Amino acid sequence: MTEPGHRPISEQLAETLRFAVEHIPWYRDRADVYRGPVHNLEDLAQLPIIDRATVMANQRAFSSSDELPSMISYSSSTTGGVGQPRWRNEAERLALESLLISSLENSKGAGSGNADGITLVIHPLDQGPPVELMVATRRLYVGMFVPWHFELIKQILTEGWESPAGRLPVTAIDCFSPGLRILTEWLDQREIDPRSFEVNHLFGYGSLQPAAWRRRLTDQWGAEYCDLYGLSEVILSESAQCPLCHAYHFVFPIVPEIVDLSTRQPIATGTGVLLLTELYPYAQLQLFLRYWTDDIVELAPPCPLGGMGIIFRGRRTSSVVIERDGQAPLVIGSLQVGEVCAEFADVALTQIPWAQWANDVGIPRFSLTSVGREVHVVIELRYSPTLFSERAVAANRDIAAALVREITGLAQAIDDGEVDLLVTCVGAGQMPDTVKV
């Protein structure tokens, strides 16, 4: 197994471990465990797993220096909770720039821009300032929060960007997923045709992009849409949805592992939780080895374009996992439930507080819990079930059937009597707490 630059993964891991033990207190204090040697993924699997709570409890224990970070990012866009800060330094930036330059020489990466135009990056403010690399990536960063931001975005899309090389049009937009929906609705309310901007590619990330909105984005913009995955707190964790197999592949120098939900041992098939290991020199001020992402993923068949692929099913903390004797657990992922619910016009959508004028741009309102072998899905409708009882009954039936059809192994588990699926529909405004996907 090799990464960009054709360096064997064993060499990169060995270098990373040496740096971690020498410079970072968390690993230095556990040097007897972290000294290795690590020759392959089997050796890596012998090391401890760390998680967000461990890092947040003592940020400095994972820091290689007392120097002030030159860049700080935050992660909170999906969960909506308190963001986890990630400290970065100048040495990392230079290493990332070198990697990006090498990658651009070989191919045009997703969202990296192209020779004919620029990528407009609409950055979420809850993640702090964007980490900008000073290389010729042709990326222009803007915000989206106050009214004049939308006017600025429209101006840039209309006029392009005046650079020393001349005017460059926007040929791609990289934006957090709800932002693309909000921008499209803002343009629609002003009767502005997004196709007039001649954008070729749209990239979304951070949360659920419903299939209905994927279709609308593709149709109204006349552009290809691609989902991106990445954790703000993990360097080079970016992954794009494959156009061939529709799974996600990791192409940058980072080490992914899939571990069993219960035993936390590596698995090669089925469903588990994604771990990510960063590599030196791209992570230096802080460094995470075998980081528990809390993302449940299903392993996809090998793909000729990217090898191992994964399909995201939802956060472990917001999903349901039913243990079964003698076989793999049944996983009802919150993301997959959200994707199913988003296909039904009956389901209420969460209103985005800072864009209350936008229509149908939120995510489906539902809850997902379990009691013993019972799986409970409660769905908020746009209307009162008592007022439109016949429609509510039909919606309940259709959503339950779609969940059984779409969730891997659920139909068989129900037939075998291992689980009961209970879907309940409630009226508008009757669910104070819902799952964030």
N, C-alpha and C positions, 0 to 999 in steps of 0.2 A: 504494500500500500504506500503510495507516494502522494505528495501534495504539490501545489504550484511551486516551480523551481526544481522539481524532480528530486527532492530530498526525501529519503525514506522516513516514514513516520517514526521509526525507532530512534533515529538520530535527533529528530525534533523533540521527541518526548524526553530523551536523555538530557538534552540541553536545557529544556524547560525545568526538569526536576533539579538539575544542578543549580540553576538560578534560584529556584524557589527555596531550596534548603539553605543556600548561602545568604539570601537577602530578605526573606519574608518570615516574620516571627512564627506564624501559624505552622508553617512547614518545618522551620528550623527546630522548633520545640518538639517535633515529632519526627526528627531526622532518621531514627531507626526504622520508621515505616516508609518514609519518602525517599530514601537514598536509592531505592531500586535494587537491582537494575530492572528497567522496563524495556523489553525487546519487542513486545507486541501488545495487542488489545487484551489478551489473557492476563498478562502481567499487570496492565493498567487496572484491570478489574479487581486486583487484590488491594488497591488503595482505598481509603475511606471516601465516602460520599459527603459532600458539604451542601448546605442549602441556604436559602435566603435568610432564615432566622439566625443561623450560625454567623453569617457575614455581618448582618445588621447589628448583632450583639456586640461586635468588636471590630469595627471597620479597620482600625489601625493594625490589628493583628495580621491582616492580609495585605498590608502596605509595605513596600520594600524601602521606603524612604520617608523622612519627615518633611521633605520639600513640599511646597504648596503645589497642588495640581494645576496644570495649565489648561485643563479642560475638565468639566464635570457634566455628566448627563444623569437623567433620572428616569426611572421606569415606573409607570403607573397608568398608562393609557388603557389597558385592558381591564384591570381589576378595579380601578378607580380609588385605590387605597393610597396610603402614604408612599411616595416614591422612594425607591432605593437608589441612593447616589452611587455613581461610579466615577472614581478618580482616574485621570489619565495624565500622562506627561509628554513632553516634547519628543523624547526618544521614541516613544510609541508612534507618535504622529509621523516621524521620519521613516520608521519601518513600514508603516501602513502606506505611506506615499510610494515608497520603493516597490512594494507589492502591487499596488494599484497600477503603477506605470508599467510593470511587467505584464500584468493581466491585460491592460489595454492594448499592448503591443500584439498580444496573441488573439484577443477577441474583444468584442464590444459587450461588456457585461450588462446585465439587466439594470436599467435605471442609470447607467453611467454616462448617458449622453452619446452623441455621435458627431461626426465631422461636419454635418450639415446644420446642426442646431444645438439648442441647449435643453437641459432638463430643469424644469421648474419644480423645486422642492418646497412643498407646503408643510412646514414643520410644526408639530404640536407643541404648544407653549408649556405644557405640564412636564415635558421632558428636558426642560432647560435649553440653553443655547445648542444649536447643532454642532456636531464635531466636523468642522470643515477641513478638508485636505487641500493644500495649496498646490495642486497639480492640475493639468489641463483636462479636468473632467467635465467642464462646461456645465456646472450646476449652479443655479441661482436660487437662493433661499429667501422665502417670505413667510410671514405668519398668516393666521386666519382666526381672528377673534373679534375685532372691532369692525364697524362698517367700512372704514377706509381701506382695510386690508383687501376686501373684495373688489373695490374699485381699482386698487393697485394691481391685483391679479389680472383683472380684465384688461388693464392697460398693457401689461407685459405680454399677455396672450395676443393682444391686437397688434402691438407695435414691435414686439420682439425686444431684444436687448442690444444696446449699442456697445460694441466692444472695440478694442484697438484694431481688430481684424474686419470690422464692419458690423452691420446689423445682423444679428443671429435670431432666427425664429425659435419659438418653443416647439419642440417636436415630441417631448415627453413630459408627463406630470407624475411626480412621486409624492404621494400624499397619504396621511392616515385615513383609513377606510371611510369613516363617517364624513371626513372632510370632503372626499370626492362626491359623496351624495349631497352634502350641503351646498357645495359649489354648483353642482348641476341644477339643483332646485333654485338657487339664487339666479342663475342665468335664465332658467325657464320662466320664472316670474317676471322677468324683464324682456321676455320674448327675444332673447339672444340665442342664436343657433350655435352650439359648441362646435359643430362641423366647420364653421367659418374660420376657426383658429388653425385648422389643419394639423392638429396634434395626432401623432401616430401611435403613441403608447401611453397607457395609464397603468400606474403601479400603486397598489393599495396594501396596507399592512396594519397590524395592531389589534384588530378585532374582526368579528364576522362581517363579511361582505355577502349579503344574501344573493342567491342565484337570480332573483328577479331584478336586483340592482345591477348585477353583472351584465344582464341582458340590456338593461336600459343604458348603462354607461357605454357599452359597445355600440349600441344603435345611435344614441344621441351625439356621441363624440366622433363616430366613425373611426374608432381607434381600437387597438387590441388591449384587452385588460389582462393584467397578471397580478396574482397574489404573491406577496412577499412575507416571509417569516423571519423574525429576529428578536432577540432580547436586548433591550437597551443596556442591561447590566453585563452582558457577555460580548466580548469583542470578537468580531468576525463571525457572528452567529447567523448572518444573513443567508437566506435560502429562498430561491424562487420556485414557484410551481412549474413543474416540467410540462412543456407543451405536448409531449408525446404520451406520458403515463399519468400526468396530472398529480403525481406525488411530488415531494420536496426532496431535493438533493443538496448536500453541502459541498461547495466547490472551493471554499477558502480554507486556509490552514487552521482547522479546528477539528477536534476529534469527537464525533458523536458516538454514543452508546445507547442501546435500548435495554432496560433492565426490567425484570418481573415486578409487577405492582406490589407483591407481598414479600417475596424473598430478596428482592433487589439484586438478584443475580442476572448476568447478561443472558439475553435471549436472541435467537436468530430468526424466529417466526412469531406471528401472533401480535399481541398488544401489550405494551408496557409503557414505562415513563422514560422520557428523553433525558440523558445526561450529556453535558458538554464540557470538554476540557480545552482551555485556551493554551496557546503556544507562545513561547518566547521567540522573537523579540516584540511581537505585536501586543502582548500584555506584559507590562513591566512594573508600573507603580502599584498595581494590584494584579493578582493572578489567581484564577479559579481552576482547580483540578477536580474533575468529576462533579460538576455543579448540577444539582437536582433542579431541573427547570419547572417541575410540577406539571408539565404538558404530557398528557396521554397521547401516544401515537400508535398507529397500526402499521406494521412493516408491510410494504408493498413488494410485489415481485421485482427482481432485478430489472433495471432499465438500460438499454444500450446507450442512452445519452448520459446517464449519471450514476449507474450502478445502484447501490442501495438507496431505496426511496422510502419515505415515511408519509403517512396521512394523519393529520391532526384530528383528534377526537374531542378535545376539551381539557380544561384544567382538572387535575386530580382532586383538588379540594372542592370543586363544584360539580363533580360527576358522581355516578353511582357505580360501585364495583361489588358484584355479588360473587362471593367465594363458592366454589363447587368442588365436591370431593372427586379426586382422581382426574380432574381436567382443568383447563385454564379458566380463570374467572370470567364472568360475563361483565362486559364494560358497557355502560350506557353513558356516553360522553356528552357533556353539556353543549359542546360546540355542534355536535351532530343533531341533538335535539333542537337547538336553535335554528339550524339550517332547515330542518323539516318544518318547524313552526313558521318560519319566514316565507314559506311558499303558500301560506293560506291568508287570504285577505281578511278573514274574520279576526285574526289575532291582533291584539292591541300592540302598539309600538311605544317604547320609552321615548319621552320627549327630551330633546337635548336642551339643557337650560339656556345656553348662550345662543341658541338658534331656534327659538320657539316659533318663529315665523315659517320655518321649513316644514314641509309636509312629508310624512312617511320616510323620514331619514334615520329614525332610531332603530333599535334592535327589538326582537320579539320579547314580550313580557311573559315569563313563565318561571316556575320553580321545579326543581328536580331533587327528590329525596327518596329514601328507602326505609322500610321497617321490616326487618327480617327478609323474607323473600318477596315482599311486595315493593314494587317500584311505583312511586307516585309522581305523576307529572300534572301540575296544575297550570292552566293556561288562562290568561286574561283575554277576554274578547273585547271588541270595540263597542259592543252593545250588551243589553241586559238579556241573559238567557231566558228569563221568565217572560220577557216581552216578545222575543222572537224564538220561542221554544223549539219549533220545528227546525229552524236553521241551526240553532245551537246544538241540537242532537246530531244533525248531519255533520257539523264541523267536528264535534267530538269524535264521532265514528271515523271520519276520514283522516283526522290527525293521528289517531291511534293506529289505524291501518298503515299509514305511511311510516310511523316509527317502527312497527314490526317489520315492515319491508326493508327499511334502509339500515337499521342497526345490526351489525354483524352478530349472528348467533342468537338474536332475540327470539325469532320465530321458533327455532328448534327448542330453546329453553322453555318457552311457554308450552309447546306441545309435550315436552317431557315432564311438565309439572314442576320445574325447578324455580320458576318465577311467575309472578302475576303482575301484569301491567295495568295500572289504574290511572286513566286519564280523566281529569275533571276540568270543566270550563266554568269560569266565574265572570261576573260582569265588569264593565269598565270601572277602573279605580278601586277595585276590591283587593288588589295585591300590593301591599306596601313594600315588600322585598322580593326582588326577582334576581335571576342569574345574569351575570354580566359575561358576555361571550365576545 
